[in-house]
């Protein structure tokens, strides 16, 4: 921790975890928000394969205003635009997002488009040629949002939105603290209804983030506490999940781990970990996931995580020892490089047991596509807000893709 102290930020929210928390607490949460017309946003699979929306409707009664169940994978702009029209037509004054990270981001996009008068293309993050990227301030009041995650995901209590638009060379990015959730429901039945392969994918993403955070040495006490617990929950769950796919406690633990990681970033004033040795490479994994919808964020993350560590030019020895100890591979006499390589091997073993790829070749991506993937990493505000030249960003991405192949 800095000798000069630290700052932290808190946001209003309520978190409900466990069995039938929708039936027990959702009506109260809607009423507490002062809402009369709660509108559900989800993907087609939620209404076709689960009873979660039916449960919400039965619980809310006259407070239920309807559902838009056509959010597309990766929260496409076209589906979010259609969802906005449906929410306005339903006279919605509160949004309930039921789904994974894409649906939760889609609901934030709907809230923005419902409230802001300007053109969505003017409201999104701008990438002016030769200058740093910037996100316009979105000042209008937004309808409250309740999130019902069906996978453990880092979108559940954040304020950023990224919508896929095939007509652009990057996602439509928005940042608005007023789209943070009013309440979050980690409902046991909703989580158990999610296919096992999606749970494994999101579990890998949560775990990778906890590994990166665990390696940090300069965290303030609030961040350190949340990151330590997030790592413990995610590490334990990922080790047990392959043998206990129906254990709802593990799914809730993973959801809480993702929640704590997000809170740690808030308490660290959004200190991002994207470029650190043990953090993998968020820009590349996101570029792969967006370019190839069949590849989940977890798969694109695990495929390059260990390679990022092995190819790092510099290793912080204390950080390497810290994460090697946490992953139970530290041995007396190790230097920083040996500890980092042991961590990489351990990650490969954990991801393999979880059913995740550990090399890019396992994703079945043509190597001739690597330049396109590398170019996609440039316009990603979370990973590169114009701080690096596009040429340097692309060159580094190409090197890592080749090393991870």
Secondary structure, DSSP 8 states (H G I E B T S, - for coil): --TT---------EEEEETTHHHHHHHHHHHHTT-S-EEEEE-HHHHHH-SHHHHHHHHHGGGEEEEE----TT-BHHHHHHHHHHHHHTT-SEEEEEESHHHHHHHHHHHHHHH--S-HHHHS-B--TTS--B-----S---EEEEEESS--TTTT--EEEEB-TTSSS-EEEE-GGGS-SEEEEEHHHHHTS-HHHHHHHHHHHHHHHHHHHT-SS--HHHHHHHHHHHHHHHHHHHHHTT-TT-HHHHHHHHHHHHHHHHHHHHTTS---TTSGGG--HHHHHHHHHH-TTS-HHHHHHHHHHHHHHT-S---HHHHHHHHHHTT---TT--HHHHHHHHHHHHHHHHHHHT---SGGGGT--GGGHHHHHHHTSS-TTT-SS-S-HHHHHHHHHHHHHHH-
